[in-house]
Amino acid sequence: MITLYLSCDSCAQSVGAEELAEALYSQLGGQIELKRTSTRGMLWLEPLLEVDTPRGRVGYGPVTVEELPELLAAGLLQGAEHPLCIGVVEEHPYLQRQQRLTFANLGHYHPLDLEAYRAHGGWAGLERALSLSPQQIVDEVKTSGLRGRGGAAFPTGIKWQTVLDAQAPQHPDFGAGQKFIVCNADEGDSGTFSDRLVMEDNPYQLIEGMVIAGLAVGASRGYIYLRAEYPHAHQVLNEAIARAEQAGYLGAQIGGSAHSFKLQVRLAAGAYICGEETALLESLEGKRGMVRAKPPLPAIQGLFGLPTVVNNVISLACIPLILSQGGEYYRDFGMGRSRGTMPLQLAGNIKQGGLVEVAFGITLREILYDFGGGSASGRPIKAVQIGGPLGAYIPPEHFDTPLDYEALAAIGGMVGHGGLVVFDEQADMGKLAAFAMEFCALESCGKCTPCRIGSTRAQEVLGKIRQGEQTEANLHLLQDLCDTLEQASLCALGGMAPYPVKSIVKYFPAELQQPQQPPHAGGQH
C-alpha cells in the first residue's frame, strides 16, 4: 500500500484537488491510501500531490486530472523524476529558508485530527498555562514581545494586562465578572490569507490560543468573528470546536481544572470597516458596523460594555508556542521592537505565490525574489503594496528595507497583516491611486466627517488631476485632504486611506495624469 498526501483546504479545492482525489481513487483503487492534509503554503504548486518514499515525501505539482496518467506511467508512485517533481518537499528551498513557528505543522496531518495536533506539540501551551497564575501568563506574553499581527501592532501583553486589571461590572445578562475574548477573523485586506490558513489548516491552534487568553484575563466566553466569505473555514471551525469540547479542551472544567471557556463562531457582516475592532464589536452585538469613539477602550468597555480582548487570528495563534516554549524563545527571533516571526502572504503578479513565515529583519528584496521568484510575467517589479488596500506602494529603491515595523514606517509604509501584492512595470499607478480613494469612500462607515466627506472629495480631486485640470493647485488640495483624513478621522480606515495615494504622489508622480491619446489619424493621406 502506497501512501499519498493531498491538501483538503480551500486553496487546493479551488484548483481541482477534489477532482484529483476522485481520479486517484478511480485509477488506483486499493493500491493507495490517500491522506488529506493541510496545505504546505506553497500555493503556486497546488494541487500538490505527495508520495511517501524511503527518501521522504516527494512532491509533484501542480497536478491536474489530465496529467495524472502520464505521471503514473512515469513512476509517480515510486517518487520518480518528472518536470512536475519538486523533490523531497521538506528539502525545498522555499521551506528551508523559512522560520516557521506559527505555521510549523502545515502539511503534516488532517486539520481536524485532534490526536495528530497533540502529537505535534498541540495543547502543551494550554497545559502549562493551567499551571500558571493569570499574571504569569500575561508576563510570558509581555516577555515574548508579541505585537498585534493586524494593523496597529499594539503590544499584545499590554492589552491583556489592561483586561486582566479591569473590573467587570454587574451586567443584566452576564452577571458580575464577565469578560470576553474576541478573535477578529474578518480577513478583508487584499492579498491576505494567513488567517484563513490557520482556521482551515490548524483550527485547534487558534482554539488553544483563545482558551489561554481566557485563562490570562479571567474571560470565560469567546467569539470568532469570521469573514462571511470563508464557508470552508466556518465548517472546519465549528467541527473543531465540537471535537475540542468533547475532548475537554473547551466548555466546563478545561483539562480537568476549575476553569471554563465557551467558544462560538459568528459570521461577519461583509463590510471592510468591521475589521476595525470597535466596528466589529458593534456588529457582534447585532448593530450596524460603525466605529466607536475611543476612549473608552475595548479593553475596558468592549463587547456589551464589558472588558474585552480583541486580537486577530495570527496574534492568538502565536500564543500556544509562546506558552509552551517560553516568552524568551519567541523573543529571540526578529529585530529591534519587532520580535518573533511574521507570516507574509505573496500575491499579485508574483511567480511563487504563497505563505512565507520568517523572522522580522529580512529585506523586501529577499522576500520578493528569493521566495517569490520575481514577477509572474517576467517583467521587472515596479511596486509592492504591503498591508492591504490602505498600505503604501513601495518602489524598488526601497526593496532593501528590512521587514520591521519601525523601518517600514520610516519610509511611509506598514507591515499590517503581512499581505504583499506585487505589480510589474505595466501597472498604472494613477489608476491605483484613484482606486485607493474610491475604496475608502465606498467602505467608510460614515460616522466621521473627515472620512465620509474627505474620501469623496479626494476621489474627485484625483479625477481632476488625472484629467490634467489645474494640476498644481489640485495636488496642493489633495495634500490638504490627505492631512485632514490622517489627523482627524475617527479610525484607521480614514487615517490610513492617504497612505497609498501619498506614496504614489511621492514615488510615481508622473503617472497620476492619464496618458494623452494621440489624435485619430483618419481623413486624407
C-alpha positions in Angstrom: 0.0 0.0 0.0 1.5 3.3 -1.1 0.6 6.5 0.9 -0.2 9.7 -0.9 -0.9 13.1 0.6 -3.2 15.9 -0.8 -4.4 19.1 0.8 -8.0 19.4 1.7 -8.2 23.2 2.3 -9.9 25.7 0.1 -6.6 26.7 -1.7 -6.3 23.2 -3.1 -10.0 22.7 -3.6 -10.3 25.8 -5.7 -7.8 24.5 -8.3 -9.1 20.9 -8.6 -7.9 18.9 -5.6 -11.3 17.2 -5.1 -11.4 16.1 -8.7 -7.8 14.9 -8.5 -8.7 12.8 -5.4 -11.6 11.2 -7.2 -9.3 10.4 -10.2 -6.7 8.8 -7.9 -9.3 6.5 -6.3 -10.8 5.7 -9.7 -7.5 4.8 -11.4 -5.6 3.2 -8.5 -8.3 1.8 -6.3 -6.9 -0.3 -3.5 -3.2 0.3 -4.4 -3.1 3.6 -2.4 -4.0 5.2 0.8 -4.8 8.9 0.2 -4.4 11.1 3.3 -5.9 14.5 3.2 -3.8 17.1 4.9 -3.4 20.8 5.4 -1.6 22.9 2.7 2.1 23.4 2.7 1.6 27.1 1.9 3.3 26.7 -1.5 0.2 27.8 -3.2 1.6 28.1 -6.7 2.1 24.3 -6.7 -1.4 23.4 -5.6 -2.8 20.8 -6.1 0.4 19.5 -4.6 0.4 15.7 -4.5 3.0 14.0 -2.3 4.0 10.4 -2.2 5.7 8.6 0.7 9.1 7.2 -0.3 12.2 6.0 1.6 13.7 9.4 0.9 10.7 11.2 2.5 7.6 12.8 1.0 8.3 13.6 -2.7 6.0 16.3 -4.2 4.5 16.8 -7.6 2.7 20.0 -8.5 0.6 21.5 -9.7 -1.0 18.2 -10.8 -4.2 18.1 -12.9 -6.5 15.2 -13.6 -5.4 15.2 -17.2 -1.7 14.9 -16.3 -2.3 12.1 -13.8 -2.0 9.1 -16.3 1.3 10.5 -17.6 2.7 10.9 -14.1 1.7 7.4 -13.1 3.3 6.0 -16.2 6.5 8.0 -15.3 6.7 6.4 -11.9 4.9 8.9 -9.6 4.1 6.1 -7.0 7.9 5.5 -6.7 8.8 9.1 -6.4 10.4 9.2 -9.9 11.8 12.3 -11.6 9.5 14.3 -13.7 9.2 18.0 -14.7 6.4 18.4 -12.1 8.5 16.8 -9.4 9.9 19.2 -6.8 11.9 16.6 -4.9 11.5 15.9 -1.2 9.1 18.6 -0.1 10.7 19.3 3.3 14.0 20.0 1.5 12.6 22.5 -0.9 14.4 25.9 -0.7 11.1 27.7 -0.3 10.5 25.9 3.0 14.2 25.5 4.1 14.7 29.3 4.2 11.7 29.9 6.4 11.5 30.0 10.2 8.1 28.5 10.7 6.8 28.9 14.3 3.1 29.6 14.0 2.9 27.5 10.8 5.3 24.7 11.7 2.7 22.0 11.3 1.4 22.9 7.8 1.1 19.9 5.6 1.7 17.2 8.2 -1.8 16.0 9.1 -5.5 16.4 8.6 -6.7 19.8 10.1 -9.3 18.1 12.3 -7.1 15.3 13.6 -7.0 16.2 17.3 -4.6 13.5 18.3 -2.2 14.4 15.5 -2.3 18.0 16.7 -1.4 16.8 20.2 1.4 14.6 18.8 2.9 17.7 17.1 3.0 19.7 20.3 -0.6 20.9 20.5 -2.2 21.6 23.9 1.3 21.9 25.5 0.8 25.6 25.9 -2.6 25.2 27.5 -1.3 22.6 29.9 1.5 24.9 31.0 -0.9 27.9 31.3 -3.2 25.8 33.6 -0.2 25.6 36.0 0.4 29.4 36.0 -1.4 32.3 37.5 -3.2 34.8 35.2 -0.4 37.4 35.8 2.3 34.8 35.0 0.6 34.0 31.6 0.4 37.7 30.8 4.1 38.2 31.8 5.1 35.4 29.4 3.3 37.2 26.5 4.9 40.5 27.5 8.3 38.9 27.6 7.8 37.5 24.1 7.5 41.0 22.6 4.5 39.9 20.5 2.7 42.8 18.9 -0.7 42.5 17.2 -0.4 40.9 13.8 -3.2 43.0 12.4 -2.7 46.7 11.7 -1.8 48.7 14.7 0.9 46.3 16.0 0.0 47.1 19.6 1.8 45.0 22.2 -0.4 42.0 23.0 0.8 41.6 26.6 -0.1 45.3 27.4 -3.6 44.8 26.0 -4.0 41.6 28.0 -2.7 43.3 31.2 -5.4 46.1 30.8 -8.2 43.5 30.5 -6.8 41.5 33.4 -6.7 44.6 35.6 -10.1 45.8 34.5 -13.1 45.2 36.9 -16.1 43.7 35.1 -19.3 45.4 36.4 -22.6 43.7 37.0 -24.4 43.0 33.8 -28.1 42.1 33.4 -27.4 39.3 31.0 -24.0 38.0 32.2 -23.8 38.8 35.9 -20.7 40.1 37.6 -17.1 39.5 36.4 -17.8 38.6 32.8 -15.0 39.3 30.3 -14.6 38.3 26.7 -12.0 37.1 24.2 -12.9 38.2 20.6 -11.0 36.9 17.6 -11.0 39.3 14.6 -11.2 36.8 11.8 -12.7 39.2 9.3 -9.7 39.0 7.0 -10.5 41.6 4.4 -7.1 43.1 3.3 -6.1 42.5 -0.3 -3.6 39.7 -0.7 -4.0 38.3 2.7 -4.9 34.7 3.6 -2.8 33.7 6.6 -5.8 33.9 9.0 -7.7 31.5 6.7 -4.8 29.1 6.6 -4.8 28.9 10.4 -8.6 28.4 10.6 -8.8 25.9 7.8 -5.5 24.1 8.3 -4.8 24.2 12.1 -8.0 25.3 13.9 -7.0 23.8 17.2 -4.1 26.2 17.4 -6.5 29.2 17.3 -8.8 27.5 19.8 -5.9 26.8 22.2 -4.7 30.4 21.9 -8.1 31.7 22.8 -8.5 29.4 25.8 -5.1 30.6 27.1 -6.2 34.2 26.6 -9.3 33.5 28.6 -7.2 32.0 31.4 -4.9 35.0 31.3 -7.5 37.7 31.7 -10.3 35.9 33.5 -12.6 35.5 30.5 -15.0 32.6 30.2 -16.5 33.4 26.8 -15.0 33.8 23.4 -16.2 34.6 19.9 -14.6 34.2 16.5 -15.9 36.9 14.2 -15.4 35.1 10.9 -15.4 36.6 7.4 -18.7 35.6 5.8 -16.8 34.7 2.5 -15.0 31.8 4.3 -17.6 29.0 4.2 -14.9 26.2 4.4 -13.3 27.9 7.4 -16.7 28.2 9.0 -17.3 24.5 8.6 -13.9 23.5 9.9 -14.0 25.8 12.9 -17.4 24.5 14.1 -16.3 20.9 13.8 -13.0 21.6 15.6 -14.9 23.4 18.4 -17.2 20.4 18.8 -14.3 18.0 18.9 -12.3 20.2 21.4 -15.4 20.3 23.7 -15.8 16.6 23.5 -12.1 16.1 24.4 -12.3 18.5 27.4 -10.3 21.4 25.9 -13.4 23.7 25.8 -16.5 24.1 27.9 -16.5 23.4 31.7 -13.5 22.1 33.7 -10.9 22.6 30.9 -8.2 20.0 31.3 -9.8 18.8 34.5 -9.4 22.2 36.1 -12.0 24.6 37.6 -11.7 26.9 34.5 -14.4 27.0 31.8 -14.4 28.6 28.4 -17.2 28.7 25.8 -16.4 29.5 22.2 -18.7 30.4 19.3 -18.3 31.4 15.6 -20.2 34.4 14.4 -20.3 35.4 10.7 -19.2 38.9 9.8 -21.4 41.5 8.1 -19.4 41.7 4.8 -18.1 45.2 5.4 -14.4 46.1 5.4 -14.9 48.6 8.3 -15.9 45.6 10.6 -12.2 44.7 10.6 -11.8 47.7 12.9 -12.1 46.4 16.4 -14.9 48.7 17.7 -17.0 48.4 14.5 -16.5 44.6 14.9 -17.9 44.8 18.4 -20.9 46.8 17.2 -21.6 44.2 14.6 -21.1 41.3 17.0 -23.7 42.9 19.2 -26.1 42.8 16.3 -25.8 46.5 15.4 -24.7 48.3 12.2 -20.9 48.1 12.0 -19.9 51.7 12.9 -16.7 52.9 14.6 -17.0 53.8 18.3 -15.2 56.8 19.7 -12.2 56.0 22.0 -11.9 56.2 24.9 -13.2 54.0 26.5 -11.0 51.3 25.0 -12.5 47.9 24.3 -10.1 46.5 26.9 -12.2 48.5 29.5 -15.6 48.6 27.8 -15.8 46.3 24.9 -18.4 43.7 23.9 -21.7 44.5 25.7 -19.8 47.2 27.6 -17.6 44.6 29.4 -13.7 44.2 29.4 -12.7 42.5 26.1 -9.5 41.3 24.5 -9.7 41.8 20.7 -6.9 40.1 18.8 -6.6 38.8 15.3 -6.2 35.2 14.3 -2.4 35.2 13.9 -1.8 37.0 17.3 -3.8 34.3 19.1 -2.2 31.5 17.1 1.2 32.6 18.3 0.2 32.1 21.9 0.4 28.3 22.3 4.1 28.3 21.2 4.9 31.3 23.5 3.4 29.4 26.5 4.9 26.0 25.7 8.4 27.3 24.8 8.5 30.4 26.9 8.5 34.1 26.0 12.3 34.3 25.7 12.3 31.6 23.0 9.9 33.6 20.8 11.6 36.9 21.6 14.9 35.6 20.2 13.5 35.8 16.7 13.3 39.2 15.0 15.0 42.5 15.4 14.5 45.8 17.4 11.0 46.1 18.6 9.7 43.6 16.0 10.0 40.2 17.7 9.1 36.8 16.6 8.1 35.8 13.1 5.6 37.3 10.6 3.6 35.2 8.2 3.9 37.1 4.9 1.5 36.4 2.0 2.8 36.7 -1.5 0.1 37.6 -4.0 -0.5 39.6 -7.2 2.0 39.5 -10.1 4.4 37.0 -8.3 5.8 33.8 -9.7 5.7 31.8 -6.4 2.6 33.0 -4.5 2.1 31.5 -1.1 2.8 31.8 2.6 6.3 32.8 3.9 6.9 32.8 7.6 10.2 34.4 8.5 11.7 36.4 11.4 11.5 40.2 11.3 14.6 41.7 9.6 14.5 40.0 6.2 14.5 42.5 3.3 11.7 43.1 0.9 14.1 42.1 -2.0 14.7 38.7 -0.4 11.0 38.1 0.1 10.1 39.1 -3.5 13.0 37.4 -5.3 14.4 34.6 -3.1 10.9 33.4 -2.1 8.6 34.9 -4.7 10.9 34.3 -7.6 10.2 37.7 -9.1 7.1 38.6 -11.1 4.9 36.0 -12.8 5.0 38.0 -16.0 8.8 38.0 -16.0 8.8 41.8 -16.3 10.6 44.0 -13.6 8.7 44.6 -10.4 7.5 48.2 -10.3 6.0 48.3 -6.8 4.7 46.2 -3.9 1.8 47.2 -1.7 2.2 46.0 1.8 -0.5 45.9 4.5 -3.7 45.8 2.4 -5.6 48.4 0.5 -4.5 51.1 3.0 -0.8 50.3 2.6 1.8 52.3 0.7 3.2 51.3 -2.6 6.9 50.6 -2.1 9.2 51.2 -5.2 12.3 49.1 -6.0 14.6 51.8 -4.5 13.3 50.7 -1.1 13.4 46.9 -1.6 16.4 46.6 0.6 14.4 47.9 3.6 14.2 45.3 6.3 10.8 44.0 7.2 10.4 45.7 10.5 7.5 47.8 11.9 9.7 50.9 12.5 11.8 50.5 9.3 8.7 50.4 7.1 7.1 53.3 9.0 10.2 55.4 8.3 9.5 55.1 4.5 5.8 55.7 4.9 4.8 52.1 4.9 3.4 49.5 7.3 3.5 45.8 7.9 -0.2 45.5 8.6 -1.5 42.0 8.2 1.6 41.0 6.1 0.0 40.8 2.7 2.2 41.7 -0.2 0.6 42.5 -3.6 3.1 42.8 -6.4 2.8 44.9 -9.5 5.1 44.8 -12.6 6.2 47.7 -14.8 2.9 47.7 -16.8 0.8 48.7 -13.7 -0.9 52.1 -14.0 -0.1 53.7 -10.6 -2.5 56.6 -11.3 -5.4 54.2 -11.6 -4.3 52.5 -8.3 -4.3 55.9 -6.6 -7.8 56.6 -7.8 -8.9 53.1 -6.6 -7.5 53.7 -3.1 -9.7 56.7 -2.5 -12.7 55.0 -4.2 -12.3 52.1 -1.9 -12.2 54.3 1.2 -15.3 56.3 0.1 -17.2 53.0 -0.6 -16.2 51.3 2.7 -16.5 54.3 5.1 -19.0 53.7 7.8 -19.9 57.3 7.5 -19.7 58.2 11.2 -17.0 60.9 11.0 -16.9 63.8 8.5 -13.2 63.6 7.5 -13.5 60.0 6.3 -17.1 60.3 4.9 -16.6 63.6 3.0 -12.8 63.8 2.7 -12.5 60.5 0.9 -15.2 61.5 -1.6 -13.6 65.0 -2.2 -10.2 63.4 -2.6 -11.6 61.0 -5.1 -13.0 64.0 -7.1 -9.7 65.9 -6.9 -7.8 62.8 -8.1 -10.1 62.6 -11.1 -9.3 66.2 -12.0 -5.6 65.6 -11.6 -5.9 62.5 -13.9 -7.6 64.8 -16.5 -4.8 67.4 -16.2 -7.1 70.1 -14.7 -5.1 72.7 -12.7 -2.6 70.0 -11.7 -0.5 72.0 -9.2 -3.5 73.6 -7.4 -5.3 70.2 -7.2 -2.1 68.5 -5.9 -2.0 71.0 -3.1 -5.7 70.4 -2.4 -5.1 66.7 -2.4 -2.3 67.0 0.1 -4.6 69.1 2.4 -7.4 66.5 2.2 -4.9 63.7 3.0 -3.7 65.6 6.0 -7.2 66.1 7.2 -8.0 62.4 6.7 -4.9 61.3 8.6 -5.2 63.6 11.5 -9.0 63.9 12.1 -10.6 60.6 11.2 -12.1 58.5 13.9 -10.4 55.3 12.9 -7.6 53.8 10.8 -9.7 53.5 7.7 -9.8 57.2 7.1 -6.5 57.8 8.9 -4.6 55.4 6.6 -6.5 55.9 3.4 -4.0 58.6 2.2 -1.0 56.2 2.6 -1.3 54.6 -0.9 -2.1 57.9 -2.6 0.7 59.8 -0.9 3.2 57.0 -1.8 2.2 57.3 -5.5 2.4 61.1 -5.4 5.9 60.7 -3.9 7.3 57.8 -6.0 5.3 57.8 -9.2 4.2 61.5 -9.7 4.3 61.3 -13.5 1.7 58.6 -13.6 -1.0 60.5 -11.8 -2.2 62.0 -15.0 -3.8 59.9 -17.7 -1.7 59.4 -20.8 -3.0 61.6 -23.6 -4.4 59.6 -26.5 -2.9 60.5 -29.9 -5.4 62.2 -32.3 -7.2 59.9 -34.7 -5.2 59.5 -37.9 -8.2 59.4 -40.2 -9.0 61.5 -43.2 -7.0 62.0 -46.4 -3.4 60.9 -46.8 
